[in-house]
Amino acid sequence: MKKEKFSDYFNKWLYSNNGYYSNYKTIGKEGDFFTSVSTSSFFGGSIGKKIVDTIKKGTLPQNTTILEVGAHHGYLLADIIQFIYTLEPKLLDTLNFAIVERFENLQIQQKNYLEKSFGDAIKLTHYKDISEVVLPHAFIVANEIFDAFACELVYTKNEQLNMAFVKNHKIFFEPCNDEKIINHCKKYKIEKGEIAIGYEDFAQTICKNIKNFSFLTFDYGDRIPRNDFSTRIYFKHEVFPIFEEKLKLENYYLKADITYDVYFKHLSDCFEKLNVKNITFKTQVQALIDFGITELLELYKKNVDENSYLRESQKIKTLIEPTGMGDRFKMLLIEK
């Protein structure tokens, strides 16, 4: 096996024909990890309310497209649709829905799930790649996708920037000769950690192909670089740092999720360079409260018994708890 850049190894791990994301994976108790989507339908509900409010404000028209990038089974989009129907049912007559999903087998699962949930009440389009999406306006949702973009690993020793390579599932470092990576590290004062690959192309594609949009994303990370390695493997709710002693990558390759912390300043800068000025960064708890999650819970309370209300309250508490998902996950909202 020839040596390859860590980004290529990472990409194959997740997206090759037999990669981790090539087949449907259970998320939640029976899977490898939890997400906000698997925690409570009110996560998607809050986004649905944000969409309704955005349209009411006139930022986007009533016939806009709700586009999810990386929809997994379709649960998040289904939750969004359900809450839009609850809050403003007539919008389902005018809205369009779309998913970007590269794997055909997952497209089929998503289509079947949404058809089972809503029949012909919604109009759904699938795209294989974001580059195929050309629209006059859209509300784009991307939950936990940027921590799955390929990345390089770098660290500095004796003022020399080194970059990670992989051979036979062993990571080793060699002096970095990539000027783009070197300049990126200088700009953001990164001496050690991950350098995401592809954020710039993603931002350029959206800004070029969609004239008017709101782009909403949630992910694990922060606005300042950690200057440490955050790359880790999730397997059956256990977490293994990539450089954990005695960890054998071949035991998890293609079979477990691999991820890292998103550096949000890098991501927001990619859009700012394209003259997109309306950029909002918040913690998940701030975002969901601003979107109206507590108002939705009160509405729910009026229509269910006390036990159902208390169960949902506990789930929402997990979403917004400062010591848990509430502060660890961040939101970026970009409007053009």
C-alpha positions as CSV (number, residue, x, y, z in Angstrom):
1,M,0.0,0.0,0.0
2,K,1.4,3.4,-1.0
3,K,1.4,6.3,1.4
4,E,-1.4,8.8,1.0
5,K,-2.3,12.1,2.6
6,F,-4.5,11.9,5.7
7,S,-7.3,13.7,3.8
8,D,-7.4,11.0,1.2
9,Y,-7.5,8.3,3.8
10,F,-10.2,10.1,5.7
11,N,-12.3,10.6,2.5
12,K,-12.0,6.9,1.6
13,W,-12.9,5.9,5.2
14,L,-16.2,7.8,5.0
15,Y,-17.2,8.0,1.3
16,S,-15.7,5.2,-0.7
17,N,-18.1,2.6,-2.2
18,N,-17.9,0.6,1.0
19,G,-17.2,3.6,3.3
20,Y,-18.9,4.3,6.6
21,Y,-21.5,6.6,5.0
22,S,-22.2,4.5,1.9
23,N,-24.8,2.5,3.8
24,Y,-27.5,3.5,6.2
25,K,-26.3,3.7,9.8
26,T,-28.5,3.8,12.9
27,I,-28.1,6.9,14.9
28,G,-29.0,7.0,18.6
29,K,-29.1,4.3,21.2
30,E,-28.5,1.5,18.7
31,G,-25.9,3.3,16.7
32,D,-22.4,4.7,17.2
33,F,-23.4,8.1,18.4
34,F,-26.3,10.5,19.2
35,T,-27.1,13.7,17.3
36,S,-29.5,16.6,18.0
37,V,-31.9,15.0,15.5
38,S,-32.0,11.7,17.3
39,T,-32.4,13.5,20.7
40,S,-35.7,15.4,19.9
41,S,-37.9,16.2,17.0
42,F,-38.1,19.7,18.4
43,F,-34.6,20.3,17.0
44,G,-36.0,20.1,13.5
45,G,-39.2,21.8,14.8
46,S,-37.2,24.8,15.8
47,I,-35.6,25.0,12.4
48,G,-39.1,24.6,10.9
49,K,-40.2,27.6,12.9
50,K,-37.2,29.6,11.8
51,I,-38.1,28.8,8.2
52,V,-41.7,30.0,8.7
53,D,-40.5,33.2,10.4
54,T,-38.0,33.8,7.6
55,I,-40.7,33.5,5.0
56,K,-43.2,35.7,7.0
57,K,-40.5,38.3,7.3
58,G,-40.1,38.3,3.5
59,T,-36.5,37.3,3.4
60,L,-37.4,34.3,1.3
61,P,-40.6,33.7,-0.8
62,Q,-43.4,31.2,-0.1
63,N,-42.2,29.0,-3.0
64,T,-38.7,28.7,-1.8
65,T,-36.8,25.4,-1.7
66,I,-35.9,23.8,1.7
67,L,-32.7,22.0,0.9
68,E,-31.0,19.6,3.3
69,V,-27.4,18.6,2.6
70,G,-26.6,15.1,4.0
71,A,-30.1,14.0,5.2
72,H,-29.2,10.5,6.5
73,H,-32.5,8.7,6.8
74,G,-34.6,11.9,6.3
75,Y,-35.6,12.4,10.0
76,L,-34.5,16.0,10.2
77,L,-36.3,17.1,7.0
78,A,-39.4,15.2,8.1
79,D,-39.4,17.0,11.5
80,I,-39.0,20.3,9.8
81,I,-41.9,19.6,7.4
82,Q,-44.1,18.4,10.3
83,F,-43.6,21.5,12.3
84,I,-44.0,23.8,9.2
85,Y,-47.4,22.0,8.7
86,T,-48.3,22.6,12.3
87,L,-47.4,26.3,12.3
88,E,-48.4,27.3,8.7
89,P,-50.0,24.4,6.9
90,K,-50.7,26.3,3.7
91,L,-46.9,26.6,3.1
92,L,-46.7,23.0,2.1
93,D,-48.7,23.9,-1.0
94,T,-46.0,26.3,-2.2
95,L,-42.7,25.1,-0.7
96,N,-40.3,22.7,-2.5
97,F,-38.1,20.2,-0.7
98,A,-34.8,18.8,-1.8
99,I,-31.9,16.7,-0.5
100,V,-28.2,16.5,-1.5
101,E,-27.2,12.8,-1.2
102,R,-24.4,11.2,-3.2
103,F,-25.4,7.6,-2.4
104,E,-28.3,6.2,-4.4
105,N,-29.3,3.6,-1.8
106,L,-29.7,6.4,0.8
107,Q,-31.7,8.5,-1.7
108,I,-34.1,5.6,-1.9
109,Q,-34.4,5.3,1.9
110,Q,-35.0,9.0,2.2
111,K,-37.6,9.1,-0.5
112,N,-39.5,6.1,0.9
113,Y,-39.4,7.6,4.4
114,L,-40.7,11.0,3.3
115,E,-43.4,9.4,1.1
116,K,-44.5,7.2,3.9
117,S,-44.7,10.3,6.2
118,F,-46.3,12.8,3.9
119,G,-47.5,11.0,0.8
120,D,-47.8,13.4,-2.1
121,A,-48.3,16.5,0.1
122,I,-44.7,17.6,-0.6
123,K,-42.5,17.9,-3.7
124,L,-39.1,16.3,-3.2
125,T,-36.0,16.5,-5.5
126,H,-32.7,14.7,-5.0
127,Y,-29.3,15.9,-6.1
128,K,-26.1,13.9,-6.0
129,D,-23.8,16.9,-5.4
130,I,-24.2,20.5,-4.2
131,S,-22.8,21.6,-7.6
132,E,-26.0,20.3,-9.3
133,V,-28.2,22.7,-7.2
134,V,-29.1,25.8,-9.2
135,L,-31.9,27.8,-7.6
136,P,-33.2,31.4,-7.4
137,H,-33.7,31.0,-3.6
138,A,-33.4,28.4,-0.9
139,F,-33.3,27.7,2.8
140,I,-30.3,25.3,3.2
141,V,-29.9,23.1,6.3
142,A,-26.7,21.2,7.0
143,N,-26.5,19.4,10.3
144,E,-23.1,18.0,11.2
145,I,-21.6,17.8,7.7
146,F,-18.5,20.0,8.1
147,D,-16.9,17.6,10.6
148,A,-17.1,15.0,7.8
149,F,-15.2,17.0,5.3
150,A,-11.8,15.6,4.7
151,C,-9.0,17.2,6.7
152,E,-5.2,17.3,6.9
153,L,-3.4,16.8,10.2
154,V,-0.5,19.2,11.0
155,Y,1.9,19.9,13.8
156,T,4.9,22.2,14.2
157,K,8.2,21.0,15.6
158,N,11.3,23.2,15.7
159,E,9.4,25.8,13.6
160,Q,8.9,23.2,10.9
161,L,5.3,22.5,9.9
162,N,4.7,18.8,9.4
163,M,1.7,17.1,7.7
164,A,0.2,13.6,8.2
165,F,0.4,10.7,5.8
166,V,-0.9,7.2,6.2
167,K,0.5,3.9,5.1
168,N,-0.9,0.5,6.1
169,H,-3.2,2.3,8.5
170,K,-0.3,3.9,10.3
171,I,-0.1,7.7,10.6
172,F,3.3,9.4,10.3
173,F,4.4,13.0,9.7
174,E,6.6,14.6,7.0
175,P,7.6,18.2,6.4
176,C,4.7,20.1,4.7
177,N,5.4,21.4,1.2
178,D,1.9,22.5,0.5
179,E,1.9,26.3,0.3
180,K,-1.9,26.5,0.7
181,I,-1.7,24.6,4.0
182,I,1.4,26.5,5.2
183,N,-0.3,29.9,4.5
184,H,-3.5,28.7,6.2
185,C,-1.6,27.8,9.3
186,K,0.2,31.2,9.3
187,K,-3.1,33.1,8.8
188,Y,-4.9,31.4,11.7
189,K,-1.9,30.8,13.9
190,I,-2.4,27.0,13.8
191,E,0.6,25.0,15.0
192,K,-1.2,21.7,15.6
193,G,-4.6,20.2,14.6
194,E,-6.9,19.8,11.6
195,I,-7.0,21.8,8.4
196,A,-10.4,21.2,6.7
197,I,-10.3,20.6,3.0
198,G,-13.2,21.8,0.8
199,Y,-14.9,24.5,2.8
200,E,-13.9,27.2,0.2
201,D,-15.3,25.2,-2.8
202,F,-18.5,24.5,-0.9
203,A,-19.1,28.2,-0.1
204,Q,-18.2,29.3,-3.7
205,T,-20.6,26.7,-5.2
206,I,-23.6,27.9,-3.0
207,C,-22.9,31.5,-3.6
208,K,-22.6,31.1,-7.3
209,N,-25.5,28.8,-7.9
210,I,-28.1,30.1,-5.5
211,K,-29.0,33.8,-5.8
212,N,-30.8,34.3,-2.5
213,F,-30.4,32.0,0.5
214,S,-30.3,31.4,4.2
215,F,-27.7,28.7,5.0
216,L,-28.0,27.1,8.5
217,T,-25.5,24.7,9.9
218,F,-24.9,23.1,13.4
219,D,-21.7,21.3,14.3
220,Y,-19.3,20.4,17.1
221,G,-16.5,23.0,17.3
222,D,-15.7,26.7,18.0
223,R,-14.6,30.0,16.6
224,I,-11.0,29.6,17.8
225,P,-8.6,26.9,16.8
226,R,-7.9,24.2,19.5
227,N,-4.2,24.0,18.5
228,D,-4.5,20.3,19.3
229,F,-5.7,17.2,17.6
230,S,-9.5,16.6,17.9
231,T,-9.9,13.9,15.4
232,R,-11.6,10.9,16.9
233,I,-13.5,7.7,16.2
234,Y,-17.0,6.9,17.3
235,F,-17.9,3.3,17.7
236,K,-20.9,2.0,19.7
237,H,-20.9,5.2,21.8
238,E,-17.2,4.8,22.7
239,V,-14.8,7.6,21.7
240,F,-11.3,6.9,20.6
241,P,-8.9,9.8,20.0
242,I,-7.0,9.2,16.7
243,F,-3.6,9.1,18.5
244,E,-4.7,7.0,21.5
245,E,-2.0,4.6,22.4
246,K,-2.5,1.1,21.1
247,L,-5.4,2.2,18.9
248,K,-5.4,0.1,15.6
249,L,-7.0,2.1,12.9
250,E,-7.5,-1.0,10.7
251,N,-10.0,-2.3,13.3
252,Y,-12.3,0.7,12.7
253,Y,-11.6,1.7,9.1
254,L,-14.9,1.9,7.1
255,K,-16.7,0.5,10.1
256,A,-16.9,3.4,12.5
257,D,-17.4,7.2,12.3
258,I,-14.4,9.4,12.1
259,T,-14.8,13.2,12.8
260,Y,-13.1,16.3,14.2
261,D,-14.0,19.7,15.7
262,V,-15.1,22.3,13.1
263,Y,-13.2,25.6,13.1
264,F,-16.0,28.0,12.5
265,K,-13.9,31.1,11.8
266,H,-12.4,29.3,8.8
267,L,-15.9,28.3,7.6
268,S,-17.4,31.8,8.1
269,D,-14.4,33.4,6.4
270,C,-15.0,31.3,3.3
271,F,-18.4,33.0,2.9
272,E,-17.2,36.4,4.0
273,K,-14.6,36.4,1.2
274,L,-17.5,36.1,-1.2
275,N,-19.1,39.3,0.1
276,V,-21.7,37.5,2.2
277,K,-21.9,39.9,5.1
278,N,-24.9,38.7,7.1
279,I,-23.2,36.0,9.2
280,T,-24.4,34.9,12.7
281,F,-22.6,32.6,15.0
282,K,-24.1,31.3,18.2
283,T,-24.1,28.3,20.6
284,Q,-26.8,25.7,19.9
285,V,-28.7,26.7,23.1
286,Q,-28.8,30.4,22.0
287,A,-29.9,29.5,18.5
288,L,-32.7,27.1,19.5
289,I,-34.1,29.5,22.1
290,D,-33.9,32.4,19.5
291,F,-35.7,30.1,17.0
292,G,-38.5,29.6,19.5
293,I,-38.0,26.1,20.9
294,T,-39.5,27.1,24.3
295,E,-42.6,28.5,22.5
296,L,-43.0,25.2,20.6
297,L,-42.8,23.3,23.9
298,E,-45.6,25.5,25.4
299,L,-47.7,24.9,22.3
300,Y,-47.1,21.1,22.7
301,K,-48.0,21.3,26.4
302,K,-51.5,22.5,25.5
303,N,-52.1,19.4,23.4
304,V,-50.7,16.5,25.3
305,D,-50.9,14.9,28.8
306,E,-48.4,15.9,31.5
307,N,-46.2,12.8,31.2
308,S,-45.7,13.3,27.4
309,Y,-44.9,17.0,28.1
310,L,-42.4,16.1,30.8
311,R,-40.7,13.5,28.6
312,E,-40.3,16.0,25.8
313,S,-39.1,18.6,28.2
314,Q,-36.3,16.3,29.3
315,K,-35.2,15.7,25.7
316,I,-35.2,19.4,24.9
317,K,-33.2,20.0,28.1
318,T,-30.5,17.6,26.6
319,L,-30.5,19.7,23.4
320,I,-29.9,23.0,25.2
321,E,-28.1,22.1,28.4
322,P,-24.9,24.3,28.6
323,T,-22.8,21.4,29.9
324,G,-24.0,19.2,27.1
325,M,-25.1,19.8,23.5
326,G,-26.2,23.3,24.2
327,D,-22.7,24.8,24.3
328,R,-20.7,22.1,22.7
329,F,-22.6,22.5,19.4
330,K,-22.5,25.8,17.5
331,M,-24.7,27.3,14.9
332,L,-23.7,29.4,11.8
333,L,-26.4,31.2,9.9
334,I,-25.4,32.8,6.6
335,E,-27.9,34.9,4.7
336,K,-27.4,36.2,1.1
